[in-house]
């Protein structure tokens, strides 16, 4: 499947991209993250502390065990704070 992946805040800074199109065989977000980590050191660094990363699938907040079937967009970002 082909996914549009968006990176925000320090994830974007560490990876060096704000978005990219990825072809993957991953079936869950966790599998996708594992694939991304294995690509290059910059991805491994960005995803080194998963407690500091949140994910949205097609603009809906999600969990890392969520399936990717039917998903077009995956966004990774740090936790949000209110104010």
MARBA-3410 file (N, C-alpha, C, O; in Angstrom, 1 decimal):
83
0.8,-1.2,0.0,0.0,0.0,0.0,0.9,1.2,0.0,2.0,1.2,0.5 ~ 0.3,2.3,-0.5,1.1,3.6,-0.5,0.4,4.6,0.4,-0.8,4.8,0.4 ~ 1.3,5.2,1.3,0.8,6.1,2.3,1.5,7.4,2.2,2.7,7.5,1.9 ~ 0.8,8.5,2.5,1.4,9.8,2.7,1.7,9.9,4.1,0.8,9.8,5.0 ~ 3.0,10.2,4.5,3.4,10.3,5.8,3.8,11.7,6.1,4.6,12.3,5.4
3.2,12.3,7.2,3.5,13.7,7.6,4.3,13.6,8.9,4.0,12.8,9.8 ~ 5.3,14.5,9.0,6.1,14.6,10.3,6.0,16.1,10.8,6.1,17.0,10.0 ~ 5.8,16.2,12.1,5.6,17.5,12.6,6.7,17.8,13.8,7.2,16.9,14.4 ~ 6.9,19.1,14.0,7.8,19.5,15.1,9.2,18.9,15.0,9.8,18.8,14.0 ~ 9.7,18.4,16.2,11.0,17.9,16.2,11.2,16.6,15.4,12.3,16.2,15.0
10.1,15.9,15.1,10.2,14.7,14.2,10.6,15.1,12.8,11.5,14.5,12.2 ~ 10.0,16.2,12.4,10.3,16.8,11.0,11.8,17.2,11.0,12.5,17.0,10.0 ~ 12.2,17.8,12.1,13.6,18.3,12.2,14.6,17.2,12.1,15.6,17.3,11.5 ~ 14.3,16.1,12.9,15.3,15.0,12.9,15.3,14.2,11.6,16.3,13.8,11.2 ~ 14.1,14.0,11.0,14.1,13.3,9.7,14.5,14.1,8.5,15.0,13.6,7.6
14.2,15.4,8.6,14.6,16.3,7.5,13.6,16.4,6.5,13.8,17.0,5.4 ~ 12.4,16.0,6.7,11.3,16.0,5.8,10.0,16.4,6.5,9.8,16.0,7.7 ~ 9.1,17.1,5.8,7.8,17.4,6.4,6.8,16.3,6.0,5.7,16.1,6.6 ~ 7.0,15.7,4.8,6.1,14.7,4.3,6.9,13.8,3.3,7.8,14.3,2.7 ~ 6.4,12.6,3.1,6.9,11.8,2.1,5.8,10.7,1.8,4.9,10.4,2.6
5.9,10.1,0.6,5.1,9.1,0.2,5.9,7.8,0.3,7.0,7.7,-0.2 ~ 5.3,6.8,1.0,6.0,5.5,1.3,5.1,4.4,0.8,3.9,4.3,1.0 ~ 5.7,3.4,0.2,5.1,2.2,-0.2,5.5,1.1,0.9,6.7,1.0,1.2 ~ 4.5,0.5,1.5,4.8,-0.4,2.6,4.0,-1.7,2.6,2.9,-1.7,2.0 ~ 4.5,-2.7,3.3,3.7,-3.9,3.5,3.2,-4.0,4.9,2.6,-5.0,5.3
3.5,-2.9,5.7,3.1,-2.9,7.1,1.5,-3.0,7.3,0.8,-2.4,6.4 ~ 1.1,-3.7,8.3,-0.4,-3.8,8.5,-0.8,-3.0,9.7,-2.0,-2.8,9.8 ~ 0.1,-2.5,10.5,-0.2,-1.7,11.7,0.7,-0.5,11.7,1.8,-0.5,11.0 ~ 0.4,0.5,12.5,1.3,1.6,12.7,2.6,1.2,13.3,3.6,1.7,12.8 ~ 2.6,0.3,14.2,3.8,-0.2,14.9,4.7,-0.8,13.8,5.9,-0.6,13.9
4.2,-1.6,12.9,5.0,-2.2,11.9,5.6,-1.1,10.9,6.7,-1.3,10.5 ~ 4.8,-0.1,10.6,5.3,1.0,9.8,6.4,1.7,10.5,7.4,2.0,9.8 ~ 6.3,2.0,11.8,7.4,2.6,12.5,8.6,1.7,12.5,9.7,2.3,12.3 ~ 8.5,0.5,12.7,9.6,-0.5,12.6,10.3,-0.4,11.3,11.5,-0.4,11.2 ~ 9.5,-0.3,10.2,10.1,-0.2,8.8,10.9,1.1,8.7,12.0,1.2,8.2
10.3,2.2,9.2,10.9,3.5,9.1,12.2,3.6,9.9,13.2,4.1,9.4 ~ 12.2,3.0,11.1,13.4,3.0,11.9,14.5,2.3,11.2,15.7,2.7,11.3 ~ 14.2,1.3,10.4,15.3,0.5,9.8,15.8,1.2,8.5,16.8,0.7,7.9 ~ 15.2,2.2,8.1,15.6,2.9,6.8,17.0,3.6,7.0,17.9,3.3,6.2 ~ 17.1,4.5,7.9,18.3,5.3,8.1,18.4,5.7,9.6,17.4,5.6,10.3
19.6,6.2,10.0,19.8,6.6,11.4,18.9,7.8,11.7,18.4,7.8,12.9 ~ 18.6,8.7,10.8,17.7,9.8,11.2,16.3,9.4,11.6,15.7,10.0,12.5 ~ 15.8,8.3,11.0,14.5,7.8,11.4,14.6,7.0,12.7,13.7,7.2,13.6 ~ 15.7,6.3,12.9,15.9,5.6,14.2,15.9,6.6,15.3,15.4,6.4,16.4 ~ 16.6,7.7,15.1,16.7,8.8,16.1,15.3,9.4,16.4,14.9,9.6,17.5
14.6,9.7,15.3,13.3,10.3,15.5,12.3,9.4,16.2,11.5,9.9,17.0 ~ 12.4,8.1,16.0,11.4,7.2,16.6,12.1,6.4,17.8,11.6,5.3,18.1 ~ 13.1,7.0,18.4,13.8,6.3,19.5,13.0,6.3,20.8,13.2,5.3,21.6 ~ 12.2,7.3,21.0,11.4,7.3,22.3,9.9,7.4,21.9,9.4,8.5,21.7 ~ 9.3,6.3,21.7,7.9,6.3,21.3,6.9,6.8,22.3,5.8,7.1,21.9
7.3,7.0,23.5,6.4,7.6,24.5,6.2,9.1,24.2,5.3,9.7,24.7 ~ 7.1,9.7,23.4,7.1,11.1,23.0,6.5,11.3,21.6,6.6,12.4,21.1 ~ 5.9,10.3,21.1,5.3,10.4,19.7,3.8,10.0,19.7,3.4,9.0,20.4 ~ 3.0,10.8,19.0,1.6,10.5,18.8,1.4,10.2,17.3,2.2,10.6,16.5 ~ 0.3,9.6,17.0,0.0,9.3,15.6,-1.5,9.6,15.3,-2.4,9.4,16.1
-1.7,10.1,14.1,-3.1,10.3,13.6,-3.2,9.5,12.2,-2.3,9.6,11.4 ~ -4.3,8.9,12.0,-4.6,8.2,10.8,-5.7,8.9,10.1,-6.8,9.0,10.6 ~ -5.5,9.4,8.9,-6.5,10.2,8.2,-7.1,11.3,9.1,-8.3,11.5,9.1 ~ -6.2,11.9,9.8,-6.5,13.1,10.7,-7.3,12.7,11.9,-7.9,13.6,12.6 ~ -7.4,11.4,12.3,-8.0,11.0,13.6,-6.9,10.4,14.5,-6.2,9.5,14.1
-6.8,10.9,15.7,-5.9,10.4,16.7,-6.0,8.9,16.8,-7.1,8.4,16.9 ~ -4.9,8.2,16.9,-5.0,6.7,16.9,-3.9,6.2,17.8,-3.2,6.9,18.5 ~ -3.8,4.8,17.8,-2.9,4.1,18.6,-1.9,3.4,17.7,-2.2,3.2,16.5 ~ -0.8,3.0,18.2,0.3,2.3,17.4,-0.1,0.9,17.0,0.5,0.3,16.1 ~ -1.1,0.3,17.6,-1.5,-1.0,17.2,-2.7,-1.0,16.2,-3.2,-2.0,15.8
-3.0,0.2,15.8,-4.1,0.4,14.8,-3.8,-0.2,13.5,-2.6,0.0,13.0 ~ -4.7,-0.8,12.8,-4.5,-1.3,11.4,-4.4,-0.2,10.4,-5.0,0.9,10.6 ~ -3.6,-0.4,9.4,-3.4,0.6,8.3,-4.3,0.4,7.1,-4.3,1.2,6.2 ~ -5.1,-0.7,7.1,-6.0,-1.0,6.0,-6.9,0.2,5.7,-7.6,0.7,6.6 ~ -6.9,0.7,4.5,-7.8,1.7,4.1,-7.3,3.1,4.4,-7.9,4.1,4.1
-6.2,3.2,5.1,-5.6,4.5,5.5,-4.9,5.1,4.4,-4.2,4.4,3.6 ~ -5.0,6.4,4.2,-4.2,7.2,3.2,-3.1,8.0,3.7,-2.1,8.2,3.1 ~ -3.4,8.6,5.0,-2.4,9.5,5.5,-2.1,9.1,7.0,-3.0,8.8,7.8 ~ -0.8,9.1,7.3,-0.3,8.9,8.7,0.5,10.1,9.1,1.4,10.5,8.4 ~ 0.1,10.7,10.2,0.9,11.8,10.8,1.5,11.5,12.1,0.8,10.9,13.0
2.8,11.8,12.2,3.5,11.6,13.5,3.8,13.0,14.1,4.3,13.9,13.4 ~ 3.6,13.2,15.4,3.8,14.4,16.1,4.1,14.2,17.5,3.7,13.2,18.1 ~ 4.6,15.2,18.2,4.8,15.1,19.7,3.5,15.3,20.4,2.5,15.8,19.8 ~ 3.4,14.9,21.7,2.2,15.1,22.4,1.8,16.6,22.4,2.6,17.5,22.4 ~ 0.5,16.9,22.4,0.0,18.2,22.4,-0.3,18.7,23.8,-0.6,17.9,24.7
-0.1,20.0,24.0,-0.4,20.5,25.3,-1.5,21.6,25.2,-1.6,22.2,24.1 ~ -2.3,21.7,26.2,-3.4,22.7,26.2,-3.0,24.0,26.9,-1.9,24.0,27.5 ~ -3.7,25.0,26.7,-3.3,26.2,27.4,-4.4,27.2,27.6,-4.1,28.3,28.1
END
